[in-house]
């Protein structure tokens, strides 16, 4: 019976050293893609592969078969934030995670309780507010609102308050985006 000897086993670094060397070489020379499994998002039905150098070509599809392009140039700048609002001890106000995104010059808010889930608040911005570059969400403790604050490319800041309990479009709460106050410019004086 002939014995077979593996070339890797006889390598001076040993099997573990060879694997470590291979992983290090791969990490330093082949970092070109990031795979995001579809299970990472409740409403995503596709797996996105995003190249470090080809980010502008990536797309994420939601449950309504709409896609939102992800860009890297100034015109498609992307910003994201999230906030929880609700009370775990109140059946009518269970905590809900709201996500805010700036994409293609629009203020988009995700409310998982509504159909569609994504809502454009851009109509609530001041006229000619300018290109948006950042967003932040805040939810006051024991409140029924989410505060949406945006920043434009000229460092102007605007804020809106959106009523989210009861869910927009039900009972006394107007549907998105009418449940949000018009954005008010709160930029500090220079």
N, C-alpha and C positions, 0 to 999 in steps of 0.2 A: 504494500500500500504506500503510495507516494504521499508525502506531506506537502501541503501548500503553505507557503509563507507569504503573508501580506506585505506589500511594500510599505504601507502606512505603519504597520506595527514595528517595522525595523527602522523607521525614521528616527534620527537622533533625538528629536524632541518628544518622541512617544506619541501615543494616540491623543492624549489630552492636549499636549503642546501643539500638535498639528491642527487640531480642531480650533484651538484658541487663535493660532496664526491665521487660519482660513477665515474665521469670523472677523478678526481685526482687519484683514485685507479687504474683505467684502464691505465692511462698514465704512472704511475710508475711501474706497474707490467706486462703490456702486450705490451710493445713496441717491437714488433717482426716483423712487416711487414710494407712496404711502397708500396703503389700502385701508379703507374704512368699511368695516362690515356693515351690511344693511341692518343687522340687529342693533346697531348702536343708536339708531333713531327709530322712534315708534312709527313714523309715517313714511319711511324711506323704503322703496321697493327695489333699488338697485345698489350695487356695490360701486363706489367711486374709486378710481385709481387716479391719484393726483401726482403728476410729475413735478419735481421742484422747479424745473425749467419750463414746464408746459402747463402751469396752473390755470392759465386763461382758457384752456380747452375743456376743463372739467365741468361737469354738471351734476347736480343733485336733484333727483325727481321726488316729488311728494305724492301723497295718496291720490290727489286729484289730477295726476298726470301732468302737472305743470312743472316746468323746470326753471331754476334760477341760476344763471351763469355765474361762475366765480371768476373774478378777474384780478389781475395784478397791476394793471395800469391805473393812472389817476382817475380815469372816467368810471371805472368799475370798482372803486375802493370798497372793501367790505369791512364792516364793524359789527360786533355782536355783543349782546349782554343778556342776562336773564334775571328774573326775580320771582320769588314765590309769594303768593298772596292767599290768605285764607286762614282758617282755624281748624286744627285737627279734631277739636272737640265739638264742632258745630256741623251737623249733617248737611245743612244748606250752604255752608261756606268752606267745604273741604279744600285744603291747600291745592293750588293750581300753579304750575310753572309757566310763566309767560316769557317768551323769547322775543327780543327786539333785534332787528337786523337793518343795517344801512346797505342797500344794494341798488345799483343803477340809479342813484339820486333819489331813492325812495326810502321812506320810513315804513318798515314792515314789522307787524306784531303778530306772533303766533299765539292763538288761544285754542288749546286742544279740545275745548268743549263745543266749539262752533264749527259749522260747515259753510264755507271753506274755513280752514284753520288759519290761513294767513290773511292779514288785513293791511291795506295800504292807508297810512295816516297822512300821507303827503299833502292831501287837500286841506289839512288843518294847519299847515305851515304858513307863516307870513308870506305875502306875495314877494317874489324875487329874493327869497331868503338866501339862495346860493347853494353851491354844491356841498352836500353833507359828507362828513368824514368820520363821525363817531356818534355813538349812542350809549346811553346808560339808562337802566330801569331801576326804580326803587318802589318798595311796597311798604307803606306805613303799617306798623304793628296794629293788629286788631282793626284795620281799616277795610274799606271796600273798593279802594282805588289802586292803580298803578301809575306812577309818575314816569313820564318818558321825557328824557332830556337829550337834545341833539346838539352837535357842534358842526359848524360849517368850515370851509377851507380858509375863511378870513377870521377865524376865532370868535365868531358870533355864536351865542348860546341861546337856545329856545327850549321852553318846557311846556308840556301838556299834562293834564291829569285825566286819566281814563277810568270811568266807573266800570268795575268788572264783576261786582256782586250786587244784585242777582246777575246771572250771565247776560251779556249784551244780546238784545233782541228778545228778551223775555220780561215779563212783568213790567216793572217801571223803568228798566234800563234800555235806552235806545240801542239799536244795532251799531256794530263797528262801521265807520269811524265816528258816527254821530255821538257815541258815548264818551268821546274825548273832547275836552275843551280846546278851543283854538290855541296853537302854540303861541306863547308870549316870549318876546325877546328879553332875556334876563342878563344880557352881556354886561359885565361890570364896566364902569367908566374907565377910559384910558388914563 
